[in-house]
Amino acid sequence: MSQPTPRAATTSRVYLARLKGTPVFDPLGDQVGRVHDIVVVMRLKGAPRVVGLVVEVTGKRRVFVPLTRVTSIDPGAVITTGLLNIRRFEQRATETLVVAELLDRQVTFRDGSGTGTVKDVAMELQRNRDWDLTKVFVRRGGRGGLMGRRRGEGVVVDIQDVTGLARTAAQQGATSLLATLEDLKPADLADVLHDLPDARRLEVAASLPDERLADVLEELGEDDRVAIVSALDAERAADVLDAMEPDDAADLIGELPEAKAAELLERMEPDEAEDVRRLLEYEQYTAGGLMTTEPLILPPEATVATALAHARKEDVTPALAAMIFVVRPPLETPTGRLLGVVHLQRALREPPHELIGAILDKDIEQLLAEDDIGKATRLLATYNLTALPVVDEDRRLLGAVSVDDVLDNLLPDDWRGADEEVTDEAMTRTAHG
């Protein structure tokens, strides 16, 4: 039986940048995901061939869908045969991603009229039923132009009329890719960066604002974040470390070569560097090594309204926002004596003017800095908590261990890129090589 040939709604030409985010449906009309990118293969002779789509399905998983499994490409909808490969997409050396790598690539016009920036590419159905890249929409950036066209003008040209499109090592601007990633959560953006080629990953990471990059580094694996920080200017790297949670910054500093780590600590803000140095004194799999030094901390005289306002802060993780630690002054770690905690759910049931000292949970389990990760895990699971206080022998609060910190250290190092077990061997990536 021959494979179905995908058709366009009104034309055999499809502009690919516009496919980003398009819903993907099975033959019954149920949505199975959205188009994340388009995969092309550059050839020594002839136009680049489009081989398939990268589709983001449930759980932010990205899978490969060959064009032989696509039956229709309409405005606002891509229809498939319903047979999807459930393996996570992994880009091969011979493949190029349109959105991640071709958009914003600098090309040169063969007629000598200057250079330009790729803003879109179009594929067209060929007689052999393959889809090839045939047109390029280019924003001119060079001198003059063909037929008197002006600098900055957008033109559509045949793909053979430009050079530089297939350069695998070329650096392209990050503008278009960053625009498509703007709304992603840090963990999802970390997955995207992990999947990019090395040079592209570093370029995109360097283009992110400090706070955004800090959030993403907290979600990346060791190799990726060490490579990114090592490639940054030392002053910029220190600023990003300042924006990270102290425990994550300490983990990252501990992964760097000793000389590099010392240099960055010297360039960091003194208060932030002090917290990091303190955390580096603890073993990795102890409560001290896992804790953050910046949980929500208030005195007993604070009101419920104040506590809720602190919990609403955008930079507070959900795990830490669920608990306010109530202490005697000073309020910076190491604090005065820990009096107890206020659970967010309890605070929501109290009038705003109520003092949090009156609604304390004084029986909260505590960890010492030298307690191991096993004890932290058992206490969190036993009492259904999202965070635990870490104290010293005098019951001064040193920090807090949250459930997400524990999970990050219990899961395998490569858990972000691990695939689920594939049980249906019939769902193979046959059209992908």
KAJOBEL-V720553 format. One record per residue. N is the residue number from 0. SS is DSSP state (hx for helix, st for strand, lp for the rest). OMEGA is omega in radians with two decimals (NA if undefined). NEAR is the number of other ideal C-beta (glycine too) atoms within 12 Angstrom. Layout:
N_SS_OMEGA_NEAR / N_SS_OMEGA_NEAR
//
This chain:
0_lp_-3.12_5 / 1_lp_3.13_6 / 2_lp_3.10_18 / 3_lp_3.09_21 / 4_lp_-3.14_22 / 5_lp_3.13_34 / 6_st_2.99_21 / 7_st_-3.03_28 / 8_lp_-3.05_17 / 9_lp_-3.10_11 / 10_lp_3.10_16 / 11_lp_3.10_22 / 12_st_-3.12_26 / 13_st_3.07_37 / 14_st_-2.88_28 / 15_lp_3.12_44 / 16_hx_-3.12_31 / 17_hx_3.13_27 / 18_hx_-3.13_41 / 19_lp_3.13_30 / 20_lp_-3.13_24 / 21_lp_3.11_33 / 22_st_3.10_27 / 23_st_-3.06_41 / 24_st_3.00_28 / 25_lp_-3.06_25 / 26_lp_-3.14_18 / 27_lp_3.12_11 / 28_lp_3.10_14 / 29_lp_-3.14_17 / 30_st_-3.14_22 / 31_st_3.14_32 / 32_st_3.10_30 / 33_st_3.12_28 / 34_st_3.12_40 / 35_st_3.14_40 / 36_st_-3.14_41 / 37_st_-3.06_46 / 38_st_3.08_43 / 39_st_3.08_38 / 40_st_3.10_32 / 41_lp_-3.12_31 / 42_lp_3.13_20 / 43_lp_3.10_10 / 44_lp_3.13_10 / 45_lp_-3.09_17 / 46_lp_3.06_29 / 47_lp_-3.12_37 / 48_st_3.08_33 / 49_st_-3.05_44 / 50_st_3.14_38 / 51_st_-3.11_44 / 52_st_2.91_48 / 53_st_-3.06_43 / 54_st_3.08_40 / 55_st_-3.09_34 / 56_lp_-3.10_30 / 57_hx_-3.14_17 / 58_hx_3.13_15 / 59_hx_3.09_23 / 60_lp_3.11_28 / 61_st_-3.09_37 / 62_st_3.14_38 / 63_st_3.07_42 / 64_st_3.13_46 / 65_st_-3.14_35 / 66_hx_3.07_41 / 67_hx_3.09_28 / 68_hx_3.13_35 / 69_st_-3.10_43 / 70_st_-3.10_25 / 71_st_3.02_27 / 72_st_-3.12_40 / 73_st_3.04_22 / 74_lp_3.10_16 / 75_lp_-3.12_18 / 76_st_2.96_26 / 77_st_-3.10_40 / 78_st_3.12_30 / 79_st_3.08_39 / 80_lp_-3.11_28 / 81_lp_3.12_21 / 82_lp_-3.08_25 / 83_lp_3.01_36 / 84_lp_-3.06_35 / 85_lp_3.06_28 / 86_lp_3.09_26 / 87_st_3.14_28 / 88_lp_3.04_38 / 89_lp_-3.09_22 / 90_lp_3.11_34 / 91_lp_-3.04_20 / 92_lp_-3.09_12 / 93_lp_-3.02_18 / 94_st_3.08_32 / 95_st_3.10_39 / 96_st_-3.04_43 / 97_hx_-3.06_46 / 98_hx_-3.04_43 / 99_hx_-2.98_39 / 100_hx_-3.08_40 / 101_hx_-3.11_45 / 102_lp_-3.09_39 / 103_lp_3.07_36 / 104_lp_3.13_42 / 105_st_3.13_27 / 106_st_-3.13_36 / 107_st_3.10_27 / 108_st_-3.11_31 / 109_lp_-3.11_21 / 110_lp_3.10_23 / 111_lp_-3.06_15 / 112_lp_3.06_27 / 113_lp_-3.09_27 / 114_st_3.11_27 / 115_st_-3.11_39 / 116_st_-3.13_34 / 117_st_3.10_45 / 118_st_3.09_36 / 119_st_3.03_33 / 120_st_-3.12_44 / 121_st_3.02_37 / 122_st_3.12_40 / 123_st_-3.14_28 / 124_st_-3.12_25 / 125_lp_-3.12_19 / 126_lp_3.11_10 / 127_lp_3.08_10 / 128_lp_2.98_19 / 129_lp_3.02_29 / 130_st_3.14_39 / 131_st_2.97_33 / 132_st_-3.06_40 / 133_st_-3.08_31 / 134_st_3.08_31 / 135_st_3.02_41 / 136_st_-3.01_32 / 137_st_3.00_43 / 138_st_-3.05_31 / 139_st_3.11_34 / 140_lp_-3.10_28 / 141_lp_-3.10_26 / 142_lp_3.03_19 / 143_lp_3.10_20 / 144_lp_3.12_25 / 145_hx_3.10_24 / 146_hx_3.04_13 / 147_hx_-3.14_12 / 148_lp_-2.99_24 / 149_lp_3.02_19 / 150_lp_3.12_20 / 151_lp_-3.13_19 / 152_lp_3.09_24 / 153_st_3.13_20 / 154_st_3.03_33 / 155_st_-3.11_25 / 156_st_3.03_34 / 157_st_-3.05_23 / 158_hx_3.13_34 / 159_hx_-3.14_21 / 160_hx_3.11_24 / 161_st_3.04_37 / 162_st_3.12_23 / 163_lp_-3.11_26 / 164_lp_-3.03_39 / 165_lp_-3.12_30 / 166_lp_-3.06_20 / 167_lp_-3.10_24 / 168_lp_-3.08_15 / 169_lp_3.07_26 / 170_lp_3.08_20 / 171_lp_3.10_35 / 172_lp_-3.07_25 / 173_lp_-3.00_30 / 174_hx_-3.07_21 / 175_hx_-3.13_32 / 176_hx_-3.14_37 / 177_hx_3.12_31 / 178_hx_-3.14_20 / 179_hx_-3.08_30 / 180_hx_-2.97_32 / 181_lp_-3.04_18 / 182_lp_-3.11_13 / 183_lp_2.99_26 / 184_lp_-3.09_17 / 185_hx_-3.13_28 / 186_hx_3.14_24 / 187_hx_3.08_26 / 188_hx_3.08_33 / 189_hx_3.09_33 / 190_hx_3.13_31 / 191_hx_-3.13_40 / 192_hx_-3.14_42 / 193_hx_-3.09_36 / 194_hx_-3.10_37 / 195_lp_2.99_32 / 196_lp_-3.01_25 / 197_hx_-3.09_21 / 198_hx_-3.13_22 / 199_hx_3.12_35 / 200_hx_-3.12_34 / 201_hx_-3.13_25 / 202_hx_-3.12_29 / 203_hx_3.13_40 / 204_hx_-3.13_41 / 205_hx_-3.12_29 / 206_hx_-3.13_29 / 207_lp_3.02_33 / 208_lp_-3.07_17 / 209_hx_-3.08_23 / 210_hx_-3.14_19 / 211_hx_3.13_29 / 212_hx_3.11_37 / 213_hx_3.13_36 / 214_hx_-3.11_30 / 215_hx_3.13_40 / 216_hx_3.11_40 / 217_lp_-3.10_35 / 218_lp_-3.07_33 / 219_lp_3.03_39 / 220_lp_-3.03_30 / 221_hx_-3.06_25 / 222_hx_-3.10_20 / 223_hx_-3.05_34 / 224_hx_3.06_38 / 225_hx_3.13_26 / 226_hx_-3.12_26 / 227_hx_-3.11_39 / 228_hx_3.14_39 / 229_hx_-3.12_28 / 230_hx_-3.12_23 / 231_lp_2.93_32 / 232_lp_-3.04_15 / 233_hx_-3.13_23 / 234_hx_3.11_16 / 235_hx_-3.14_26 / 236_hx_3.12_37 / 237_hx_3.11_33 / 238_hx_3.13_24 / 239_hx_3.10_38 / 240_hx_3.07_42 / 241_hx_-3.09_30 / 242_hx_-3.13_29 / 243_lp_2.97_40 / 244_lp_-3.06_39 / 245_hx_-3.12_41 / 246_hx_3.10_43 / 247_hx_3.09_42 / 248_hx_3.12_41 / 249_hx_3.10_40 / 250_hx_-3.11_35 / 251_hx_3.10_43 / 252_hx_-3.13_40 / 253_hx_3.13_29 / 254_hx_-3.09_28 / 255_lp_3.00_30 / 256_lp_-3.01_14 / 257_hx_-3.10_13 / 258_hx_3.13_12 / 259_hx_3.13_24 / 260_hx_-3.14_30 / 261_hx_3.13_20 / 262_hx_-3.11_23 / 263_hx_3.10_38 / 264_hx_3.12_32 / 265_hx_-3.10_21 / 266_hx_3.14_25 / 267_lp_3.03_32 / 268_lp_-3.04_21 / 269_hx_-3.11_14 / 270_hx_3.14_16 / 271_hx_3.14_32 / 272_hx_3.13_26 / 273_hx_3.11_22 / 274_hx_-3.12_33 / 275_hx_3.14_38 / 276_hx_3.13_24 / 277_hx_-3.14_31 / 278_hx_-3.14_40 / 279_hx_3.12_28 / 280_lp_-3.08_19 / 281_lp_3.04_32 / 282_lp_-3.01_19 / 283_lp_-3.01_23 / 284_lp_3.01_23 / 285_st_3.11_29 / 286_hx_3.11_41 / 287_hx_3.12_36 / 288_hx_-3.12_36 / 289_hx_-2.92_45 / 290_lp_2.90_48 / 291_st_3.13_42 / 292_lp_-3.08_38 / 293_lp_2.99_35 / 294_lp_3.09_43 / 295_lp_-3.06_43 / 296_st_3.12_39 / 297_st_3.05_37 / 298_lp_-3.11_27 / 299_lp_-3.12_31 / 300_lp_3.12_19 / 301_lp_-3.14_33 / 302_st_3.06_25 / 303_hx_3.13_31 / 304_hx_3.11_20 / 305_hx_3.14_27 / 306_hx_-3.13_42 / 307_hx_3.10_31 / 308_hx_3.10_20 / 309_hx_-3.13_31 / 310_hx_-3.12_33 / 311_lp_-3.11_18 / 312_lp_-3.02_18 / 313_lp_-3.05_12 / 314_lp_3.12_22 / 315_lp_-3.13_28 / 316_lp_3.12_31 / 317_hx_-3.12_19 / 318_hx_3.14_27 / 319_hx_-3.13_36 / 320_hx_-3.09_30 / 321_lp_-3.05_33 / 322_st_3.05_43 / 323_st_-3.13_47 / 324_st_-3.05_50 / 325_st_-3.00_40 / 326_st_2.91_38 / 327_lp_3.09_23 / 328_lp_0.04_19 / 329_lp_-3.07_14 / 330_lp_3.06_26 / 331_lp_-3.14_22 / 332_lp_-0.09_34 / 333_lp_-3.03_30 / 334_lp_2.91_32 / 335_lp_-3.06_24 / 336_st_3.07_25 / 337_st_-3.13_39 / 338_st_-3.11_35 / 339_st_3.14_30 / 340_st_3.01_41 / 341_st_3.10_42 / 342_st_-3.09_32 / 343_hx_-3.12_30 / 344_hx_3.10_21 / 345_hx_-3.13_23 / 346_hx_-3.13_36 / 347_hx_-3.13_21 / 348_lp_-3.07_14 / 349_lp_3.08_23 / 350_lp_-3.07_15 / 351_lp_-3.07_17 / 352_lp_-3.13_14 / 353_lp_3.09_24 / 354_st_-3.08_24 / 355_hx_3.08_40 / 356_hx_-3.12_26 / 357_hx_-3.08_23 / 358_hx_-3.07_28 / 359_lp_2.86_29 / 360_st_-3.07_28 / 361_lp_-3.08_19 / 362_lp_-3.13_12 / 363_lp_3.08_29 / 364_lp_-3.08_29 / 365_st_3.07_36 / 366_st_2.92_40 / 367_st_-3.05_28 / 368_lp_-3.10_33 / 369_lp_3.09_23 / 370_lp_-3.06_31 / 371_st_-3.08_25 / 372_hx_3.11_31 / 373_hx_3.12_18 / 374_hx_3.12_25 / 375_hx_-3.13_40 / 376_hx_-3.12_27 / 377_hx_-3.12_17 / 378_hx_3.12_28 / 379_hx_-3.12_33 / 380_hx_-3.09_18 / 381_hx_-3.05_12 / 382_lp_3.07_21 / 383_lp_-3.11_14 / 384_lp_3.06_32 / 385_lp_3.14_30 / 386_st_3.10_42 / 387_st_3.08_44 / 388_st_3.01_47 / 389_st_-3.04_43 / 390_st_3.02_35 / 391_lp_-3.08_26 / 392_lp_3.14_12 / 393_lp_3.12_15 / 394_lp_3.01_24 / 395_st_-3.11_28 / 396_st_3.10_45 / 397_st_-3.10_44 / 398_st_-3.13_46 / 399_st_3.04_49 / 400_st_3.14_49 / 401_st_-3.08_38 / 402_hx_3.14_29 / 403_hx_3.06_28 / 404_hx_3.14_42 / 405_hx_-3.12_35 / 406_hx_3.14_20 / 407_hx_-3.09_31 / 408_hx_3.10_30 / 409_hx_-3.11_20 / 410_lp_3.10_17 / 411_lp_-3.10_12 / 412_lp_-3.07_16 / 413_lp_-3.02_14 / 414_hx_-3.11_18 / 415_hx_-3.10_27 / 416_hx_-3.06_24 / 417_lp_3.08_17 / 418_lp_2.94_19 / 419_lp_-3.14_16 / 420_lp_3.12_9 / 421_lp_-3.07_16 / 422_lp_-3.12_10 / 423_lp_-3.08_13 / 424_lp_3.12_12 / 425_lp_-3.13_12 / 426_lp_-3.13_21 / 427_lp_-3.08_18 / 428_lp_-2.98_29 / 429_hx_-3.08_18 / 430_hx_-3.10_25 / 431_hx_3.07_26 / 432_lp_NA_17
//
